[in-house]
Amino acid sequence: METTIEVARLRKRYGRTLALDGMTFTVSPGQVTGFIGPNGAGKSTTMRVVLGLDKPDEGTALISGRPYVSLQDPLTHVGALLDAGALQPSRTGRNHLLWLAHSQGIGARRVDKVIALVGLGKAARRKAGGYSLGMRQRLGIAAALLGDPPALMLDEPFNGMDPEGIVWMRGFLAALAGEGRTVLVSSHLMSELQDTAGRVVIVGRGKVIADTSVADLLASTHQATLEGAYMKLTRDAVEYRAEPSGQAER
């Protein structure tokens, strides 16, 4: 289960927009790594490149030394949640997972196991189109776990979660890392990452600003919270900034 995610010198341009500008970091097993940055910083693009959904102009993205497209039965190597809405609403939650499982030669027993793991047992035979956002997040995580992969990449998994769901997610991520898995989590909820992540990669304008443990980050920035450290480091990497209160009235 010693799987790493290695991103090296990634560059990616969409027309005149430079989305990635030398993005480089490594995600190691046994801890949750928070992946944070302003909107447009390149987080989602990086994840898409790692998963072979976008091709970089330069650089490499490897899972245990291999690109995603070369992996046989990729769900057994890395599981991902990028968009909780990426489902067929007329299918039940269980049938959605069965469809994915069959594509990888995974049996129904594993489907039922991941349904139980994410707490969707009572809703599994309901149409997924009627799920709340929090339930869709759980369904997406169940899909990511189908192949029992050693690595997981989750984009904004706390979105739509009620307080009970947030507490569950916190403990669930910690448990995955405790099993020795490699866990990369993108989120804007700094308070949740501060309690969950052992390491953070902070990005802005397509490149890494900081790559360190949460404890070392707080110490080096002289901040008490991850949010404070994040705001201090990314203040020059924000594309859109509101005017200070009262400025718009002048």
N, C-alpha and C positions, 0 to 999 in steps of 0.2 A: 504493500500500500504506500510505498515511498514515491509518491508522484509529485512533481513540481510543474508549475506553469511558468514558463520563461518568455518574457517579452523583451526583445532586443532591437533598439534603434528603429522602431517603427515610424514610418512616415506615410501619410495618406492625405491626398488632396481631393476634394470634391469641387471641380471647377476652380474658382478663384479662392475657395476656402481651404486653408491648411488645417485639417482636423487633427492630425498627429504629426508631431515635430520631434522625432527622435525618442519616442516613448520607450523607456527601459526600466524593467523591474522584474523580480522573481517572487513567486508565491510559494512558500514552503509548507510542508505537511505539519500537522499537529497543532495548528492555531488558526484562528479566524483573522484574515487580513482585510481590513477596511479599505475600500477604494473610493476616495472622495475628491470632490472638486466642483467648481461652479458649473452651471448649465453650459454646454458647449465646450467643456474642457477636454473631451475625448474619451470619456469613460465607456460609453456605449459602443463607440467605434472600436475601441480596443477589444472589448469583449466579442464583438462581431468578427474581428480579425482572428482572434484566438480560435473561434469556432468555425472558421472557414467560410463565413457568410459574406465577408468582404475581403478583397485581396489588397495587401499593402503595396504601395509604390516602392518601398524599400523596407528592409529589416525582416525579422523573423518572429514568429509566435509558435512556441513549441509546448507540447504536453509530454512530459518525460522524454524530452529530446526528439519528439516527432511532431510534424504538423498534423492538425486534426484530420485533414483529408486523407492521410495515410493510415489512420487507425482502423483496424478491423473491429466491428461491433463497437462503435464509438461510445454508446451509452454505458458501456462497462468500463470506460476510461474516465470520462468526464460527463457530469450532468449539469444542465444549465436552465435557469429561468430568466429569460430576457423580457417576455411580454406575457403577463397573466391572461390577457385577452385573446391570445392565439389559440383558439379552440373552436370547434364546430358546436354552436349553441344548441342544436337539436339532439346532440348525443348526450347520454348520461355521463356523469363523471367517470364511472367505471368503464364504460365503453370507450371513452376518450383514451384512457390509459391502456385498455386492451389493444386498441388500434396501434398505439405507439409500441407496446410490448411485442406484438406480433411482427412488427417490422425488424425487430432485433432478435427474434427467436426466443423471447422471454415468455414464460408461462403465466397462466392466470393466477397461480398461487402467489407469485411475487406481486402481482397487481393488488391482490387483496391485502397483502402485507403492508405495502406502502400506503394504501388507503387508511389502514389502521394507524400507521406511524404518524400520519399528519392529522388524524382526528376527523376524517370525513366519512366514517362508517355509516352514519345515519343519513347522509346526503348522497352517497355514492350512486344510487339508482335514480336520482333526480336529474332532469336535464340541466346541463352545465350553464345554459343560457340564463337560468334563473338564479345562479349563484351570486352572492355578494362579491365585492372585490376581494375581501379577506378570504372567502372560500376559494375563489379562483387562484389566489396566491398559494393556498395550501395544495390545490390540485396541481399547480405548476411545480411545486416542490416535490410532490409525489412523482410526477413525471421525471424530474431530474434524478430521483433516487431509484428509478426502475432497474437500472443495470448494476445497482450497488456499487457505484463508481468511487474510486479513491479521491477524486477531485470534483469540486462543485463550484459553479459560478452563478451568483444570484444578484440580479439587478433590482434594487429597491424592494426587497422582500417584505419590509414592514408596511408598505403602502396598503391602506385599506383595512389594516388590522385593528380590532378593538383592543382595549387594555388587556383582556385575557389572552388574546392572540399575540400581542407584543411580548408579554411575559413568556408565553409558550415558545415563540420564535427565538427569544434570547437563549433560553435553556436548550432548545433544539440545536442551534448553531454551535453552542459550546460543547454539546454532546458529540456532534459530528467531528469537531476538531479533536475532542478527547479520544476518539477512536483512531486518531492518526491521519485523518483525511486532510486534504488541502482545500481550504474554504476561502473563496474570494467573494466579498460582499460589497456591492455598491449601494450607498444610501446617503440621503441628506439628513437623516435623523442622528445627529452627532451624539446625543445623550445615550442612544441605544448602542452605538458602536463603542463608546467609551466603556460601557459595561460589558461588552462582548468581545471586541477585537483585542488581540495581543499586539498587533502591528498595523500600521496604516501607511498607505501610499496616497499622498496628496498630489493632485495634478492640476495644471492650469495651462490653458493655451496649447494643449497637445503635448505637454512634456511634464516630467516628474519634478515637483517642487520639494517634496520631502518623502523619504522612505525609511521609517524607523519604528521603534516600539512606541506605544502610547505613552509609557512612563518617560522615556527619553525625550519625546516630543514636548510633553508638558514642562519638563525641566528646562529644556533648551529655549523655549519661548516664554518662560516665566508666567505661564497661564495655569489656572486651576482646572480648566475644562478643555475637552477636545474642541468644543465649539469656539472657545476663545483662541486657541492655538490656530485653528483653521482660518478664522477671520483675519488673524494677524498675517498669516502666510499668503493668503490668496487675495488680499485687498487690491493688488495690482494685476490680478488675472481675471477680474470680473468684466464681462462684456457689457452688461447693462447695470447701471447703478442709479437708484432713485436719488433725487435731490434731497438735501437735509430738510427737515421739517421747517416749513415756512418759506423756503426758497422759491417755490413755484408761484407764490402770491406776489412776488416783487415785480 
